[in-house]
Amino acid sequence: MTQRKPASGTPSREADIAVVGAGPSGMTMALLLARHGFRTALVAPALPAADDRTTALLESSAEMLRSLKLWDRIAPHTAPLEHMRIIDATGRLIRAPEVVFDASELKLPAFGYNIRNAELNAELAEACKAEPLLERIDARVDGLETGESGVSLSLSDGGTLDVRLVVGADGRRSAVREAAGIEVREWRYPQCALVLNLEHDAPHHDHSSEFHTPTGPFTLVPLKGRRSSLVWVQEPGEAERLHALDDETLALEIERRASSILGRMRIVGTRQLYPLGGLSAKSVAANRCALIGEAAHVFPPIGAQGLNLGFRDVATLGEVLVAARRRGEDIGAASVLAAYERARRPDIASRTTAVDLLNRSLLSDLLPVQLLRGLGLYLAGRVPPLRRFLMREGIAPAMARPRLMRGLTLG
Ligand SMILES: Cc1cc2nc3c(=O)[nH]c(=O)nc-3n(C[C@H](O)[C@H](O)[C@H](O)COP(=O)(O)OP(=O)(O)OC[C@H]3O[C@@H](n4cnc5c(N)ncnc54)[C@H](O)[C@@H]3O)c2cc1C
């Protein structure tokens, strides 16, 4: 990156690409770009206090992090998810049998790996510091102006940054998305998630357990040692009641809901409430701006989809940009952004629909809906080719497996 000092004293910088937002999507994108020879500016204010949430990184995301030589620093903080158990706890007339998926059926050591966001973000931030073509600018983007051949960003430190392409990784309230004129569709569910981490007496044996209840999923995902993370989706009033309980009473309620499969429990760290909703940008690229992660799509915390989808944005955009540079094209050209849009649209649309249907099928009292859900789970449990198809598609859809998620380089 080039830095000039204009007379006013505020810095005027230049780079090939600005990545706006230093969450996990933005940091991984910036690392990928810098490691592939793009002069990259990562622009975001310093991260707020530690994030106690956890993320289940599916095998395809782990594969991308291996390709980027980031996995060795991240893996020690993760717990593998070798088995996934789905338990119908709806108590309804039609109930599905319990289904257990096993990663060994796909000849994989694990479906994915669960990690605390604080640890994932800290490792990515350390990796960013060591990257010669990556400059971290500790500022907010306050505005951007798109011209014929580039974009000029106004930063909260009073400086400017001129680039050929802006990657909006600035989360659900994305300023980049708004400046690029991209509209969104946004919706709410009548649910709220209580999110916290637990210690427990019994080992989890690398099992994640998802109880399907009439108010939404209650999901325990293994962390390292005898610890697990919990996402408990509830009707909002009940979620607030649970959130207000003292640690001991809440731990007892959780143990009861989990049928004591992990023995006695203790709450560790903070607890958070997330009202459930979704957001989908009507386009993922326009006006020399490309969106990734929650700037492009927000999911309810069901089925470990959000960041895994974000990492597929990262790997795909990287692939499109490296190919465009090889052909000698302008990396911010409309044709290049259109290729990114074509590659991502079907994956984002189908995942959004699948998570929405799964969630609504739990909430529905309609008998035909319960019948279909029960039949689907029954068949998933009994028909091996269908099981394997569902497991593979759950990790990453066949239609959206970018090169870095198939162990290939970008050339
Ligand atoms: C309870 C819960 C559990 C979840 N579990 C999973 C899971 O198991 N698996 C999974 O794949 N996903 C999961 N998700 C989703 C996952 O957490 C998100 O997809 C992910 O954190 C989004 O990362 P991001 O980098 O896109 O955005 P963010 O982490 O929101 O980062 C946005 C960044 O942009 C910066 N920013 C904002 N505005 C500006 C500006 N104007 N200028 C500069 N910077 C700006 C912010 O400071 C921040 O650094 C879960 C979500 C929740 C709520």
The ligand as a MOL file (V3000), in Angstrom:
LIG
                    3D

  0  0  0     0  0            999 V3000
M  V30 BEGIN CTAB
M  V30 COUNTS 53 58 0 0 0
M  V30 BEGIN ATOM
M  V30 1 C -25.5680 -17.3390 18.4410 0
M  V30 2 C -24.9020 -17.5000 17.1070 0
M  V30 3 C -24.2750 -18.7040 16.8060 0
M  V30 4 C -23.6720 -18.8810 15.5490 0
M  V30 5 N -23.0800 -20.0750 15.2610 0
M  V30 6 C -22.5510 -20.2740 14.0400 0
M  V30 7 C -21.9660 -21.5330 13.6800 0
M  V30 8 O -21.9210 -22.4740 14.4780 0
M  V30 9 N -21.4360 -21.6760 12.4310 0
M  V30 10 C -21.4750 -20.6650 11.5160 0
M  V30 11 O -20.9990 -20.8400 10.3800 0
M  V30 12 N -22.0060 -19.4460 11.8330 0
M  V30 13 C -22.5420 -19.2330 13.0570 0
M  V30 14 N -23.0910 -18.0170 13.3760 0
M  V30 15 C -22.9910 -16.9220 12.4100 0
M  V30 16 C -21.6260 -16.2310 12.5380 0
M  V30 17 O -21.3940 -15.8730 13.8800 0
M  V30 18 C -21.6020 -14.9950 11.6360 0
M  V30 19 O -21.8920 -15.4070 10.3200 0
M  V30 20 C -20.2400 -14.3240 11.6370 0
M  V30 21 O -19.8380 -13.9470 12.9180 0
M  V30 22 C -20.3050 -13.0860 10.7440 0
M  V30 23 O -18.9920 -12.6300 10.5420 0
M  V30 24 P -18.7130 -11.4040 9.5840 0
M  V30 25 O -17.2270 -11.2760 9.5350 0
M  V30 26 O -19.4420 -11.5310 8.3020 0
M  V30 27 O -19.3760 -10.1390 10.3170 0
M  V30 28 P -19.0540 -9.4710 11.7370 0
M  V30 29 O -18.4000 -10.4310 12.6520 0
M  V30 30 O -20.3310 -8.8080 12.1600 0
M  V30 31 O -17.9560 -8.3560 11.4250 0
M  V30 32 C -18.2810 -7.1010 10.8760 0
M  V30 33 C -17.0970 -6.1660 11.0640 0
M  V30 34 O -17.3500 -4.9470 10.3510 0
M  V30 35 C -16.9400 -3.8370 11.1400 0
M  V30 36 N -17.6510 -2.6650 10.6370 0
M  V30 37 C -18.9800 -2.4150 10.6890 0
M  V30 38 N -19.2350 -1.2180 10.1020 0
M  V30 39 C -18.0380 -0.7240 9.6700 0
M  V30 40 C -17.6280 0.4800 8.9930 0
M  V30 41 N -18.5180 1.4210 8.6090 0
M  V30 42 N -16.3190 0.6600 8.7190 0
M  V30 43 C -15.3950 -0.2860 9.0570 0
M  V30 44 N -15.7290 -1.4350 9.6950 0
M  V30 45 C -17.0290 -1.6380 10.0030 0
M  V30 46 C -17.2480 -4.2750 12.5520 0
M  V30 47 O -16.5300 -3.5040 13.4890 0
M  V30 48 C -16.7800 -5.7450 12.5070 0
M  V30 49 O -15.3970 -5.8210 12.7030 0
M  V30 50 C -23.7100 -17.8220 14.6070 0
M  V30 51 C -24.3400 -16.6050 14.9200 0
M  V30 52 C -24.9470 -16.4460 16.1510 0
M  V30 53 C -25.6410 -15.1370 16.4690 0
M  V30 END ATOM
M  V30 BEGIN BOND
M  V30 1 1 1 2
M  V30 2 1 2 3
M  V30 3 2 2 52
M  V30 4 2 3 4
M  V30 5 1 4 5
M  V30 6 1 4 50
M  V30 7 2 5 6
M  V30 8 1 6 7
M  V30 9 1 6 13
M  V30 10 2 7 8
M  V30 11 1 7 9
M  V30 12 1 9 10
M  V30 13 2 10 11
M  V30 14 1 10 12
M  V30 15 2 12 13
M  V30 16 1 13 14
M  V30 17 1 14 15
M  V30 18 1 14 50
M  V30 19 1 15 16
M  V30 20 1 16 17
M  V30 21 1 16 18
M  V30 22 1 18 19
M  V30 23 1 18 20
M  V30 24 1 20 21
M  V30 25 1 20 22
M  V30 26 1 22 23
M  V30 27 1 23 24
M  V30 28 2 24 25
M  V30 29 1 24 26
M  V30 30 1 24 27
M  V30 31 1 27 28
M  V30 32 2 28 29
M  V30 33 1 28 30
M  V30 34 1 28 31
M  V30 35 1 31 32
M  V30 36 1 32 33
M  V30 37 1 33 34
M  V30 38 1 33 48
M  V30 39 1 34 35
M  V30 40 1 35 36
M  V30 41 1 35 46
M  V30 42 1 36 37
M  V30 43 1 36 45
M  V30 44 2 37 38
M  V30 45 1 38 39
M  V30 46 1 39 40
M  V30 47 2 39 45
M  V30 48 1 40 41
M  V30 49 2 40 42
M  V30 50 1 42 43
M  V30 51 2 43 44
M  V30 52 1 44 45
M  V30 53 1 46 47
M  V30 54 1 46 48
M  V30 55 1 48 49
M  V30 56 2 50 51
M  V30 57 1 51 52
M  V30 58 1 52 53
M  V30 END BOND
M  V30 END CTAB
M  END
